[in-house]
Amino acid sequence: MLSYRHGFHAGNFADVLKHSIVSLIIQALKQKDKPFVYIDTHAGAGKYQLQSEFAQKTAEYQQGIARLWQANSIPEAARDYLAVVRAENTAQLLRYPGSPQLVRRLIRNQDRMQLSELHSTDFSSLQQLFAGDKSVSVAKEDGLQTLLKKLPPIQRRGLVLIDPSYEVKADYRKVIDSLIKAYQHFANGCYALWYPVIDRQVTETMLQRLADSGIRRQLRIEHCVKADGAVRGMTGSGMLLINPPWPLEEQANSLLPWLNQLLTDNQGHWQIVWQVPE
Ligand SMILES: C[S@@+](CC[C@H](N)C(=O)[O-])C[C@H]1O[C@@H](n2cnc3c(N)ncnc32)[C@H](O)[C@@H]1O
């Protein structure tokens, strides 16, 4: 049974990193007129109310998007992401776009989205959010199991976001197995795997399996708000990207110091490294 609900965590420091990187990839895909597809294997509820009982219980967004919301100067690399967050709100920060709503606001008429979500309540919210929207298909399904059936997409270009909740240890193995198989079906695609840093050893073992897979062009972008093991739970998170668009490394180099300053007063640390180069 699934117990994870993203509503508790929406807009936290990990969402900020994930969603700003996703925005940059979508921006790069839009450089060509040709349509693309966005596949979100673990879509969540789509968007979140920050005043809800869920969000207020942990108030994680206060240490995440709320700090960016107040920022005076915004680097180019965070513009699209923050423009969407602003579009979801008026004067006050009350709502937060999850990855589906973020991407929906960024894609064009010719682009498509395919969203999978297993949790009944979050699936219903997602279905309601995109009801009647011809650009978006929503399915209550195991996003990893059904991924292969969607590849290669008819557009032959696109982004696959894999954003599991890692509720069980087996997830760390399962996502890598699925990613390797997906790549065999669609080697030109861009893939973004979100991962937490909770137990450093577990994270490194997972990423090493992918590094050893033979897949080239693996860029790792990670931001830790605390030292490894400093507290129980998540101290950082990252995005492992396969085939990232070319400007992304440079954009991340301007984004990460800014995020680190705003989110941790420069007490955190980050890395942007080619885990496997060209
Ligand atoms: C981290 S949340 C997703 C957040 C979302 N991608 C975002 O950025 O706004 C992970 C979601 O995956 C769902 N989930 C867990 N296992 C799944 C699976 N095998 N297939 C599809 N969804 C799954 C959970 O119910 C949860 O809503």
The ligand as an SDF file (V2000), in Angstrom:
LIG
                    3D

 27 29  0  0  0  0  0  0  0  0999 V2000
    7.6080   12.2530   -5.2340 C   0  0  0  0  0  0  0  0  0  0  0  0
    5.9430   12.0480   -5.6280 S   0  0  0  0  0  0  0  0  0  0  0  0
    5.7900   12.7770   -7.2200 C   0  0  0  0  0  0  0  0  0  0  0  0
    5.8800   14.2610   -7.2640 C   0  0  0  0  0  0  0  0  0  0  0  0
    5.7110   14.8810   -8.6280 C   0  0  0  0  0  0  0  0  0  0  0  0
    6.5130   14.2220   -9.6480 N   0  0  0  0  0  0  0  0  0  0  0  0
    6.0970   16.3380   -8.5780 C   0  0  0  0  0  0  0  0  0  0  0  0
    7.2840   16.6650   -8.8040 O   0  0  0  0  0  0  0  0  0  0  0  0
    5.2150   17.1780   -8.3350 O   0  0  0  0  0  0  0  0  0  0  0  0
    5.8500   10.3430   -6.0350 C   0  0  0  0  0  0  0  0  0  0  0  0
    4.4600    9.8830   -6.4360 C   0  0  0  0  0  0  0  0  0  0  0  0
    4.5640    8.5870   -7.0340 O   0  0  0  0  0  0  0  0  0  0  0  0
    3.4230    7.8310   -6.7020 C   0  0  0  0  0  0  0  0  0  0  0  0
    3.8100    6.4300   -6.9540 N   0  0  0  0  0  0  0  0  0  0  0  0
    4.5220    5.5760   -6.1650 C   0  0  0  0  0  0  0  0  0  0  0  0
    4.8080    4.4470   -6.8460 N   0  0  0  0  0  0  0  0  0  0  0  0
    4.3030    4.6090   -8.0950 C   0  0  0  0  0  0  0  0  0  0  0  0
    4.3320    3.8250   -9.2800 C   0  0  0  0  0  0  0  0  0  0  0  0
    4.9280    2.6210   -9.2970 N   0  0  0  0  0  0  0  0  0  0  0  0
    3.7470    4.3110  -10.4000 N   0  0  0  0  0  0  0  0  0  0  0  0
    3.1250    5.5180  -10.3970 C   0  0  0  0  0  0  0  0  0  0  0  0
    3.0810    6.3210   -9.3010 N   0  0  0  0  0  0  0  0  0  0  0  0
    3.6670    5.8710   -8.1730 C   0  0  0  0  0  0  0  0  0  0  0  0
    3.1260    8.2270   -5.2770 C   0  0  0  0  0  0  0  0  0  0  0  0
    1.7700    7.9860   -4.9740 O   0  0  0  0  0  0  0  0  0  0  0  0
    3.4860    9.7320   -5.2900 C   0  0  0  0  0  0  0  0  0  0  0  0
    2.3420   10.5010   -5.5620 O   0  0  0  0  0  0  0  0  0  0  0  0
  1  2  1  0
  2  3  1  0
  2 10  1  0
  3  4  1  0
  4  5  1  0
  5  6  1  0
  5  7  1  0
  7  8  2  0
  7  9  1  0
 10 11  1  0
 11 12  1  0
 11 26  1  0
 12 13  1  0
 13 14  1  0
 13 24  1  0
 14 15  1  0
 14 23  1  0
 15 16  2  0
 16 17  1  0
 17 18  1  0
 17 23  2  0
 18 19  1  0
 18 20  2  0
 20 21  1  0
 21 22  2  0
 22 23  1  0
 24 25  1  0
 24 26  1  0
 26 27  1  0
M  CHG  2   2   1   9  -1
M  END
$$$$
